[in-house]
Amino acid sequence: MSHTVGIRQAQKQKTRQALLDAALRLLEEQSLSSLGLREVTRAVGVAPTAFYRHFRDTADLGVALVEETLGSLHATIAQAMTEPADSARIDRTVALIADLVRTSPAHVRFVARERHGGVAPVREAIAEQLRRFTDEVAAVFARDAGAEGWSEDDLHMLAGLYVDHMMTTASSFLEAGPEGEERVSGLARRRLRLVNLGREHWLD
């Protein structure tokens, strides 16, 4: 009995992932607000009713795509931010973003487009993920030697600058393509170094 349940669960997960993958392919050419669930189910080869076994609606599917894109990055970014030297931290962070765009361009494009798109639950899901990143980066900065005297609000302001810069850099990598990767990486690192310069003198 448990073996049969396991097979059903595996098949259900396989169908769910197929729906996510099909939606992501379709979203290369359109926004989520214009995506119909029948388009998605047709691409997977399942009946429209099968969609509702996995998602309430396309907005719910979009929230799942946000989690798939950003949810797994928290531990990776936290690891990059623990580099002891600012230069190493900057290099690892920019390299991480470049690798994400290189390996998952459709996911990054989806988040970049829907961050200010017309589907409120997806906008809110992206904003919540970015708030989590900001909190995590602020916590790292609070442990740095130069954080003495910084207020919590200022640490979050600084962390927000880093997170916004990560998003901007990801979009720049997408637009530039492989041939422009080195140029975008160089500019991203220089901008973060400029932020660090301001950080060093913020309490002067």
N, C-alpha and C positions, 0 to 999 in steps of 0.2 A: 504493500500500500504506500509506504513512504517513498519507494522507488518511483512509483507512478506520479505521486505528488511532485517529486523532484523534477521529473521530466516535464510535467506541465508548467512548473515554475520557470524552468530553463527556456521553454518555448515562449512563454509569456514575456520574459525578459528579452528574448531575441526579437520578438515582434515590436516591443516597445522601442528597442534600439534602432530597428529598421525604420520606424516612423520618425524618430529623431533625425536619423541620417538623411532620409528622404526630404524632410522639411528643410534641413540645412542646405541641401542641394538646390531646392526650389527657391530658397531665400537668397541665393546668389544674384538673382535677377529681379527681386521684388522685396517689398517690406512685409513684415509680419501682418500688418493690418489688412493687407490685400490677399493674404494666403487663405485658401479655403481648405477645410479638412478633407473634402472629396479629392482635391488635387493630391494631397498627401497619401491618402489611402489607395488611390489609383496607382501612384508611383510604387507603392509597396506590394500591391496586388491583393489587398484585403478589403472586405466589405466596410462601408462607412461606419456601421454599427460597432465594428471592432475597435475603432478609434477610442470610443468612450469607455472601453475596458482599461485604458491606460491614462487618458487625459480628459479633463472636464470640457475643454475647448482649446482653441489654438493659442489662447493666452497662457493657459496652463502648460501647454507644450513649450511655449517660448520661455517660461520660467525655468522649465527643466533644462533647456538649452543654455540658459545663463548659468545654472548650477554646474552643468557639464563643462562649460568654458572656464569659469572663474573659481568654482568651488575647490578644485584640486590644487589651485596655485598657492594657497595660503602657506602651506608648509614650505614650498619651494622658495617663495619670496622671503619668508622668515629666515630661512637658511642663508640666503644671499645677503640679507641685511645684517647678519651677525658677523660679517667680516670686520676685523678689528680696525683696519685702515680705511679711511674714506675713499681713497682711490680704488682699492680692491672692491669695496662695496658698490661703487658706481659701475665699475667694469662688469661685475657679475650681474648686476641688475639689468644693465643694457643688453648684455649677452642673453639673459633669460628672455627678455622681451623679443629680441631678434629670433631666437629659437622658436618661441611660441608662434610668431607670425609665419615662420618658415614651415613649421610642421602642421599648423592648424589655421591656415588663412581664412577659411570659411567661418570658423568660430569667432575669430577676432573681428572679421567684417560684420558679422551679425551683431555683436555687442556694440561696436562703434556706431552702427546705424541705429540700433534700437535704444541706445542710451538716451536719446532725445526723440524717440519715435512716438507713434500714436497709440501704443498699447500700454495703458497705465500699469497693470500688474508687472509687466516686463521692465518698464522704467524703474519701478520701485524695487524690483529684485536686483537690478544692476546697481542702483544707488545703495542698497543695503550691503551688497558685496564690497563696494568701494568704501563704505563706512567701516566695514570690518578691516579692510586693508589699512585704512588710515589709523584705526585704533592700534593695530598690530605694529605698524611702523612707528607710531608715537611712543609705544611701549619700549621699542628698541632704542629710540633716541633718548628716552628718559634714563636709560642705563649708561649712556655714553658719558665719558669723563667731562665733556664740555657742557653737560646739561645742568650743572649747578646754577641755581638762580632763575632757571626758565620756569614760567608758569605752565600749567597744564594746557591752557588755551593756546599759548604760543607753540607748544610742542605739537598740538594737533594741527595748527596752522601750517607748520613746517612739514609735517607728515602729509597733509593734504596737497601741498605743492609737489611732493615726490609722487604721490599717487596720480595726480592730474598729469604730471609729466610722463608717467608710464603710459597712460592712455593716449596722450598726444603722440608719443614716440611710436606706439603700436600702429596708429593710423598712418604715421609718416612712413614706416616700413612697408605697409600695405601699398601706399601710393607710389613709392619709389621703386618697388620690385627688387629682384636680386641684384641688378646692376647698380642700384643706388644704396645698397645696404651699408657699405663702408662709410659713405658720406653721412647717412642718417645716424649711424652709430657714433661717429666723431662729434657731430653736433649735439647729440643727446648727452654725451659725456661732458662736453664743455658747459652745457647749460646746467647740469647738476653740480659741476665744480663751482660755477658762479653762485648757485644757491648756497653751497657750502661756505663760500667766502662771506656771504651775507650772514650766515649762521654764526660764523666765528666772531663777528663784530656786532651781533644783534644787541648785546647788553652793554655795549660801549657807551 
